[in-house]
Amino acid sequence: EIRIYELASLPISTQTPDKPDKTCEETKNLVEHMLKLNKQLSATKNPHDKTVLERQIAATDRRIDQLVY
């Protein structure tokens, strides 16, 4: 049995088309950035550039994790 007051404590997004949630928007932007970085990584041959991109990907991934949790 679940009581209504228990549901109130769940982290459910209240995003609607007329009221976007900032966290959802930021997550979406970070995911799009991550996809671009991964495309760049797969096209890059230079080892230094690969290292830089891998670090950017890791940092972006950590930020996404922070937003989700």
HUWOPE-V295337 format. One record per pair of residues at least 12 apart in sequence whose C-alpha atoms are under 8 Angstrom apart, sorted by sequence separation. I is the first residue (numbers start at 1). GAP is how many residues later the second one is. D is the distance in Angstrom with one decimal. If there is no record, write none. Layout:
i={I;I}
gap={GAP;GAP}
d={D;D}
This chain:
i={41;40;41;38;37;37;38;37;34;34;34;30;31;30;27;27;23}
gap={12;13;13;15;16;19;19;20;23;26;27;30;33;34;37;40;44}
d={6.1;7.7;7.4;7.9;6.5;7.7;7.4;6.5;6.2;6.6;7.6;6.6;7.7;6.8;6.1;6.9;6.7}
